[in-house]
Amino acid sequence: MRKRTNYEPEFKLSVVKEYLSDDSLTLTYFASQNRNR
């Protein structure tokens, strides 16, 4: 994953999308995170 200093909402989204497509396990992770809130 590429690192950047400017963390704009769009950049975060792209990173998340990249991560999701990279690892489907992340879906489960985010799901559990949302459940805890």
N, C-alpha and C positions, 0 to 999 in steps of 0.2 A: 504493500500500500504506500502511495506517495504521501509525503508529509508536507504540510504548508503552515505558515505562521498566521496567515489571516483566516480566522474561523468564521466565515460568513454562513448564514443559514443555508444558502444554496450549496456551499462547499460541503457542509456537514451532510446535507441530503445526498449529495453525490457519493460521499464516502460511505454512508449507510447503504445506499443502493449497491455500490460496488461490493461491500462486505456481504450483503444479503445474497447477491448472485454468486459470490465466491464461496460462502458457507451457509448452507440451509439451516445449520444448527443455530445460527444467529436468530432466525425466526423464533425458535423455541425460547431463546434467551429473552428477546424483547417481549414475547408473550408473557413470560413469567414476571418480568419487570412491571408490565402494565397491570398484572393481577395484584402485585404487592401494593400498588398505589391505591 
